[in-house]
Amino acid sequence: MSVAKPLPHDAARLHVTGAARYVDDIPTPATTLHIAFGLSTVAAGTLNGMDLRDVAAAPGVVAVLTAADLPFDNDVSPSNHDEPLLATDAVHYAGQPVFMVIATTHLAARHAARLGAVDITPTTPILTIEEALAADARFEDGPRIYQKGDATAALATAPQTLSGTINIGGQEHFYLEGQAALALPQDNGDMVVHSSTQHPTEIQHKVAVALGTPMHAVRVETRRMGGGFGGKESQGNALAVA
């Protein structure tokens, strides 16, 4: 039993000495390619087109891909098939990926990704819950209501009632390790993916669908995470699929 005993974490020595290996610490083959995303600069809008000639001509660039270039599924959502890896006809948030650059180095990919000319007609973004309710903008097929009995009738006869609103600001933990993925194609056509994910099976599923292969052809390894807090449950899909 560990109650009331100051037992160290199994990997504490590795963590405090810097010897713990994360995805970015894994030695990569000399020919490893690197990916960077070209991002939307507006919070909401219609995607009209892209001029990526300067991106493709940048030093070190091997390929530039848009949604139209992906041979299989362009979706990285956990369940509802509503989160494209690369935007198609619309953008829904600032920083949404619209194309991706594959280059010989990480810096070359990042530099080239900034050279894309993306034509977006801005629309009015919905930024608050109140604005979403007024516009009837909802996820999935509308509100999910779970009820038992007649709450309206009960409140009508209640001796005391209280009404009002409360706003609670959300908080998100800061990761010691960001989202990361390393994909290593195997000789037999299988794929090994090292991912900083809390859900290796979901990564396996989404990568397999994106590659058009069965799930058993994809192996996902997660040695450790530098923080998760739920934010690496599904958000690692995009990098692993890319």
N, C-alpha and C positions, 0 to 999 in steps of 0.2 A: 504493500500500500504506500502511496505517496502523500497521503494527507499529513500536513504539518511538517513535511520534510523538504528541505531546499534542494531538490534534485534538479540537476541541469538538464536542459533539452538534449536529446540524443545527438543533434547536430550543432550544439552550441559552440563547440571548439572550432568547427569549420566556419561557422558564421562570423565569429568575432575575429578570427585570424584572416578572413578573406579567402580561405581555401575552398569554401563551398562553391560548387560549380552550378551555374545557371545556364540558360540557353546561349547567351552571348559569350560564355566562357568555353563552349564546346569547340575544339579545333575543327576547322572546315577545310574541305579540299581546296587546292590552289585555284581551281576553276569555278569556285562558287560564285553564283550571280546574286545580285542584290536588287531589291524592289523598293520603289518609292511611289507614292500615290500623287497624282495631280488632283487638287482639291477645289471644291466650289468656294467662291469668295462671298457668296450671298447666302442668306438664311433660308430663302424660299424662292423658287422661280421655275421657269420653263427652260429646259436645255435645248437650244436650237442647233448647236453644232460645235465642232472643235477644229482648230487648225493646229496640228501637232507636228508639222514639218520641222520646225526648229528643235523640237524635242528629239525627234528621230535622228537629226543631224548632229546632236551634241556629242562631245567626246565620251567614249566608253559605252554608249547606248547600244544594246543588242536588239531590243524590241520594244515597241510601244503598243499597248493593248487597250481597247475600249470594250464595252459590253458586247458589241457586235462580233468581236474576235474570239469570244469564249465559246468553245465547242459544245459545252454541256450547260449545267445549271449556273445561273448568275445570282444565286440566292445564298445568303449567309445567315438567315434568320434561324432562331432555335426551333420554331414550330409553325408559324403562320404564313411562311413563304411571302413575306412582305418587306424584306430587307435586301436590296440588291448589293452585290459586291461592288459593282460600278454602276453609276446612275445611267438611266436610259432616257426617259422623256422629261423628267422633272428632278429637281433637287429639293431636299427637305430640311437641310441644316447647313450652316456654315462649316466648311471642312469636310463635307461629304466627298468621298472619292468619285471622280468622274473618268479617270484613266489611270493606268499604271505603267511605270517605266522599269524595264529590266536592264541593268547595266553591270559593268565589270567590277565596280566598287560602290560602296554605300554613298559616298559623297558625290560620285558621278550621277547616280540615280536621283539623288535629292536635287542636285543642281539642274538637271535636265527637266525634272518635273515642274520646275518653276517657269519654264519657257513656253508652256502651252497657252494658246489663245482660246479660251472657252467662252462661247457666246451664250449667255443666260439672260432671259428677260425676267427681271425681278418681280415677284408678287408679294403681297402683304403677308408676312409671317404671323403665325399664331404663337404668342409667347407666354400666355397665362392660361390657367384653367378656366377663368371666366370667359376669355375670348373663345376658347374651344367650345364651351357650352353654348355660347351665343351663336356660334357658327355650326353647331351640331357636328363638329369634327371629332370623330371617335376612332379608337382602335377596334379592329375586328368588326363585329356586327352590332355594336352598341353596348349599352351598360348591362352588366350581369347583376340581376336582382335575386337575392335569396331571402325568402320571407316565410314566416309562419304566423297564422292568425291575421287579424285585421288591425294593423297598427294605427290606421287613420281613425277608426272608431274608438280605439282605446285612448288615443290622445284627446279625442273630443270630449270624453267623459273624465279625463284625469283631473284631479283637484289642483294640480300645479303643473305648469309646463315651462320650458325654457327654450329659447331659440336664439340663434346668433351664428356667427362664422368665426373660424380661427384659421390662421395661416401659419404653417410650420415650415421653416426653411430647411431643406434637405442638406445633408453633409455627405461627403464621399472621402474615404480614406485615400491618402497618397501612397502609391506603391513604391517600394524600394526597387522593384524591377518592373519595367513597363511590359506591355504586350509584346511577345516575341515568338518567332517560329523559324525553324530550320528544316527544310525539306530535303531529303536525301534519296533520290531515285535509286532503285536496286536493279541488279542485272536481270532479274526475271520479270521486270515491269512493275513490281510492287513499289510502294512508297513508305519510307520511314519519316515521320514528322516529330521533331522535338518541339514541344509547345509549352508555354507558360500558362497552362489552362487548369481550371478547376474541374473540367468535364472532358477527359480524354475521349470518351465514347462519342460525344457530340462532335468533337473535332474529326474523329475517324469517319463518322457518318457524312459530314458535310464535305470533307475532302474527297471521299469516295464518289459522292454524287457529282461533284464538280469535275472529277476526272473520268467519269463514266465507267468506274470499276466497282466490283463488289467490295463490301466492307472488309472482308478478310485479306484484301490486297493492300490495305493501309494499316500500318502499325504506328501508334502514337505513344510517345514516351514523355512523361513528366517527372523529372527527378525531384524538383522542388520549385516552389514559387516564392518570389520576393514580395509577398503580400497578395491577397486575393479579395477577401471581403465581399464576395459575390460578383464583383466587377470582372472576374475572369471566368465566369460561368459560361457565357455565350459570346462575349465580346472578342475572344481570341479567334473566332471563326474566320474573320476577314483576312487576317494575316496568314493563317495556316492555309486557307484556300488559295490565296494569291500566290 
